Amino acid sequence: MTEANANDILVRFRDVQKSYDGESLIVKQLNLDIRKGEFLTLLGPSGSGKTTSLMMLAGFETPTAGEILLGGRSLNRVPPHKRDIGMVFQNYALFPHMTVAQNLAFPLKVRRLDKTDIAERVKRALAMVQLEKFAQRYPGQLSGGQQQRVALARALVFEPQLVLMDEPLGALDKQLREHMQIEIKHLHERLGVTVVYVTHDQSEALTMSDRVAVFHHGEIQQIDTPEGLYEHPRNTFVANFIGENNRLSGKLLSRDGERCTVGLDSGECIEAMAVHDAAPGQPVSLSIRPERVSLGAGSEGSHNRFSGRIREFIYLGDHVRIRLEACGNSQFIVKQPIAQLDASLSVGDVIPLTWHVEHVRALDPTVVAE
């Protein structure tokens, strides 16, 4: 890493481990650089280590081994209130006996700012989250979305270099959650503050982040842009966890550079991108996104041409999910925009399927007992 690049790093996890019982590691050997000004999401299922990693950065948990640095300074012995980090929780953690303005002023008073400066910063923070008219209300008089905005403003009011968010939208209904995702994203773009965000919601991670770190069993499986994770998953776990995915099991028959041929258990041969480093004869799992499969006789030049029997149509407004029996998989899904759907198709029809080689990836074999 060059010196210029090193100056772009705000947070650095170096060989960080966390164990609660001295035996099993909740976080294993975490090495992660977080860039200044980026929106990084830690994504993963429950127990994957993402929240523990965030809590170690906040100072609410202590690493069992390794070191966490903020701006080049070790945080290992720095208490939470001296880390210059803003924090937003799912339950808002607002003081119920204080008005909105008093809640926002609190972190500034703790830092001993003068009254004029406090008033100015509170006013600016309220404007930032469009709650100027609610300054004298109490949290109990606000809706969930408004309370979340206050919590956000309170985390930003003292202008920290880093803001941590732990499932902050989990308590909101779907529509409000989606609205707040865009609001937080726009706020981040405007302020340029570094955000580390924890969620188990994959669509939230894809919508909001510059980069996403996918956690599983205490390790980062892949860290990439949302598009990189979705289009180029490095292993079966990432392919299955991010978005919808058709999985087919088979054995590697041959490999030629980046491409390979896989023989399915059901007899078909598929040409795919060789991601997993398997030798001929070894098992692999194929990953194909439902929207990358073409129905009908199109894509004449495609090497991957098969047929499938339609089992079910699932109408979702803007698109239809078609469940087929194809390539030995009775749950093979194809997504079609409603405008492109052939209205003459019906359950029981056998239709041609095609997909391009670059849209199917040969990954590590699927582990059934996960």
N, C-alpha and C positions, 0 to 999 in steps of 0.2 A: 504493500500500500504506500502511495507517495505521500509526501508531507501535506500537499494540497487536499488530497482525499481525507487524510487523517483529521484535518481541520474541519471537515464537513460532518464528522461524527460527533453527536451529542452524548449518546449513551452507549456504553460498551459492557456487555456481559462476557466475562472471561472464565471459562471452565466452571460455570456456576452449577452447583448441585443443591438439592434440598431433600432431606429425609426427616420424617417426624418420629420414626421408630428406630433409626440407626441401621435399618436393614434395607427396606424398599425405598427406592429413589422416586419421589414425585416429579422432580426435575433432574434430568441426567445430562451432565456435561454440556450446559447451554453456552454456546458462543454466538453472540448476536450483536451486530452494530446497528444502531438507530441513527438515521441522518437528521441533521438540523432541518426543521421545517417540514418534515414528512408526516404523513398520516399512516401509521403502521398499525395494522390490526393483528392481534393474536387470536387465532381461530382454532376451535377444536371441540370435541365432545367433553362432557363432564369427566373430571379426573385426568385430563390430558396434560395438566401442568401449566396451562395458560394463565389462570388467575393467580396461582402461586408465584409465577414469574413476575406478574404485575405487582403483587403485594411485597415482593422482595425489593423491587425498584422503589416502591412507595416508602418502604421502611417499616411496614407492619409485620413483615416476616424477615428472619435473618438467614442468609445462605449457610448451608452446612459446610460448603467448600466453595472456593472460587472468589471472584471479585466483581463488583459492579461499579463502573465509573460514570460520572456525570460531568461533562465538560473537562475530562481528563483527571478529575479528582475522585478518589475512592470514596464510596458512600458507606462502606461496611460498618463504620462506627459513627455515622452521622444520624442523629435522631430524625424522625419524619418531619417535624416542624421546622427543621433547619435545612431542608433539601431544596427549597424553592420549587416545589412541585404542586400544581393544582390537581384536585381530585374530584371526580364526579361518580357518585354511586347510583345503583338502581333505586334505592329507597330515598334518594334526594338528601337525607341527613340535614334538613333545614331545622333551625331552632324555632319551635312553634310559638314561643312567647315573644319573638322579635318580629317586627315588620320586615317587609322585603328589603327596604333600604338598610335597616339595621343588620339583617343577615349579610348583606353585601359589604357593609362597613366593618364587620367583625374581623376578617383576616387583615384588614388594613390597620385597625386599632392594635391588634396583636403585634404588628410590625412597627408600631409607634409613629405612624404618619401624622402630620398635623391636620387639624379639622378642615381647613380649606382644601387641601389635597384630597382628603377622604371624600368630601362632598362632590368634588369634581370627578373623581374616579367612579364613584357610585352612579352619578348621573350618566357618565359615558357608558358604563356597563349595562345600565337599564336600557339605554338607547340601542345598544348593540343587539339585545335580545327582544327589542320592541315591547318593553314593559314599563315605559315611562309613567303611565297612568296608574300603575299598581304599587308605587313606592310605599304607600302607607297601609297597604293591606297586609294581613297575616297569612302565612302559608295555608292555614285551614280554609281560607276564603278563596283559594285559587284552584283551578282544575289541575289534573295530573300533568298536562303538557306545560302549563304555566309554571308549576313547581319545578319541572325539569329545566325550564329556561332559567329560573332563578339559580338553581344549583350550578348550571353551566356558567352563568355570569359570575357567581361567587368564586368559581375555580379560576376564572380569567381576570378578576378585578385587580389582583396585585401583580399582574403582568409576569407570570412565571415563565421560565424558559421551556417548561415541559408540563403537559396536562395529561393525566391518566384517567381513563374512563372505564369503569367496570360494569358491563351490561347496562348502560344508563337508560336504555329505552325498553328494557324487558317488561316493565309494568304497564306500558301504554298499549292501547288497542292498535290493530294493524294499520289503519289509515293514518292515525296520528303518528305512529312510529315511522312510517314511510316519509311523512312530511318532515319530521324532526331529523331524519337521516340527511335529507337534502339541506336543511337549515344548518346543521352542524358542519356539513361539508363546505358550504358557502362561507360560514364563519371562519373555518380553518384557512380557506383560500385567502380571505381578506386579511386575517391577522398574521399568518405565516408562522404561528406557534407550532411546536412539535407535539403531536398527539399520539399516544399509545392507547389503543382501544381494545377491550376484550369482549368477545361475543362468541356464541355457539351458532349464530344465525348466518349461514353462508351468504344469503342474498344481501344482507346488511354489510357484510365484509366486502363483497364485490362492488356494491354501490358506492361506498364511502372512501375506500383506501387507495393510497398510492402503492403500497405493498401489503401483502398478507403473509403471515407466518402460520403455517398449518401445523398444529401440535397434535401428537398422538403418543401415548405412553411416555410422557415426559421429554420427548424429543421433537425438534422441528423436522418435519418430513420434507417440507419444501417452503422456500420463501421466494415470492415472486410478485409481479404485478397481477391484478385480477385476471386480465386476459391471458397472461402466461400460465397461471394455475389452471384456468378452465380449458384452454386449448392445448396445453403441453404438460399435463400431469406427469410427474416422474415415477409415480408408483400407483398401485391399485388403490391404496387407502385414499390418496388425494383425489384420484379419478372418481371414486365413489362418494367421497364426502362433499366435493364441490360440484353442485349441479347434478343433473340426471345423466345416467350412463347405462348403456347396454354392455353387459359382460358376457363374453364367450370364452369357454375353456378349451384349450387344445395343447398340442405339442409343437415345438419349433422344428420345422423340417429342414430349412436352409436359411442362410443369411448372406446378403450381398451388400456390404457397406451399411448404409442407414436403413436399408429395407430388408424384410424377411418374409418367408412363407410359413404360415402356420396351418397345420392340419387339425381341424376340429374333431371333437369326440364323436360328432354326428356324421363325419365323413367329408365335409366340404373343406376346400383349401382357400385360405384368405391371404392376400398380400397386405402387409402392414408395415408401419414404421417400427424399427427395432430399438426399443428403449431399454428393456431389461436385457442384461448381459447373460443370456441363456445360451447353452450349447445345443446343437441339434439333438433331438430326442428328449430334451427337458421340457417340463410343463410351463406354459405361459398363460396369462389372462389377457384377452383382448378388450379394449375399451373403445366404444363408438358412441358419440353423442346422438340423441334421437333426432335432432334437427339437421344432422349431416347425412341422413339416409334419404335417397330419392326414391319415390314410388313411380312405377311405370317403366316404359322402355327407354327412358332418357339415358344420358351419359354413355353413349355407345362405346367410347374409348376406355371405359373403366374395366380394370381387371377383376373387380369384385362384383359379380353379378349373380344374384340368387333369387329364390322365390319364397314368398311367405303367405300363410293363410290368415286372413283377417279374423280375429276373435272378438274384438270389441272396439267401439268408437266412444271416446270420452270427450264431450263438448266442453270447452273452456272459454267460450266467448270469442277471443281473437284468434285462437288456434284450436285444433283438434288433436288429441293424442290417440293414435291408432295402435291397439295392442295386437300383435301378430304372433303366430307360431313360425319361427324362422331359425335356421341354423342350429337346430336342437334346443332352442330356448322358447318356451311357451309365453314368456313375458317380454318379448322383444317390442320396444316402443319406438314409434316414429311420430315426430311432431310435424304437423302441416299447418301453415297459415290458412285461415278459413277461406281466403280468396283463391287459394290454389287447390282446394280439395275437389276431387272428382266426385260429383254428386251421384254418379251411377254406381259407386262402390258400395258393397254391402257385406255383412258378416258371412263368412264362409268362402268368399272369393279368394282365389289364389292369384297373387299379383307379383310382378317382377320388383326386385329391390336392387339398388346399386349404391355404392359409396366409393369415394376416392381413397387411394392408398394413404395419402397424407392425413386423412381423418380417422384412421384406425391405428391404435397404438398397442404394441405387444409389451405388456408389463409383467411384473412378478405374479406368480400364480396366486389365485384367490385363496385366502385362508378362511375356511368355513366357520370355525369356532373363534369368533373375534371377541 
